[in-house]
Amino acid sequence: MGLFNFIKEAGKKLGIGGGEPDAASVKKELDSHGLGTDGVNVQVAGDKIVLQGEVKDQAAFEKAVIAVGNTLGISKVEAGELKVAAAPAKDPVLYTVKKGDNLWKIAEAEYGKGQGAKNNIIFEANKPMLTHPDKIYPGQVLRIPPLEG
């Protein structure tokens, strides 16, 4: 666990100009989501982001990875040194959005046929990076939380 792949040509553009974003811009973007990532250090190595430090729980770990990974110019996020305070970090389930996808289709693909109504669980799990359930785009990576019970 620790290295996550993203689509370099898809994501939110940070700063001005082209190329890979700088560490300060990525850290500012990460902190803007209010995920409790104050203790997370961000480094940029080419088109890879390295996250180090500690987050409060598994959800914050997963959201931190996708918040920085869904940045234009980033193809990998290394989170091997990002620790979860409450328990050991687990491998998250991530889904890369394809053309024609919507949250209903993704819920059925991940949770099983007839489970499309669980799309709100995926939407809530990706807030605040997602602001509306219809505003997803090909190449975007979403976290897929486990169903409870």
Secondary structure as UniProt FT lines:
FT   STRAND          3..5
FT   TURN            8..9
FT   HELIX           23..32
FT   TURN            38..39
FT   STRAND          40..45
FT   TURN            46..47
FT   STRAND          48..55
FT   HELIX           58..69
FT   TURN            72..73
FT   STRAND          76..84
FT   STRAND          94..96
FT   TURN            99..100
FT   HELIX           103..111
FT   TURN            113..114
FT   HELIX           116..118
FT   HELIX           119..125
FT   TURN            126..129
FT   TURN            133..134
FT   TURN            138..139
FT   STRAND          141..143
//
